[in-house]
Amino acid sequence: MPLRKVDIESLLYCGVMGLVFGLVVILTIVIGRRKKTFAKSLFQSIGLAVLLYGMACLWWFSYVQDGLAQLFGVMIYGIAFAVNVLVNTGILYFAKKRFDKHTR
């Protein structure tokens, strides 16, 4: 059964969101290991998430022509951004807590 245009758009949309989510989490772990302070690591990971999710939103606006699809797409990217920030905060919090325990 061949893929329809809607199926391809869904795969692209979710694929980009998953790629950005995974990339930000991996880079947050790398940033967290290099930086010594929780706040610096968190702000850098949030900045990276803003940059990548912003680029994904711009791509979605240019890819889809329907205004309603654009609106819902950007809203879902915004929710994914918020979830990603919460996940990154948890990762950094527990990584710093573990790091501090090993340095004592």
Order of alpha helices (4+ residues) and beta strands (2+ residues): alpha-alpha-alpha
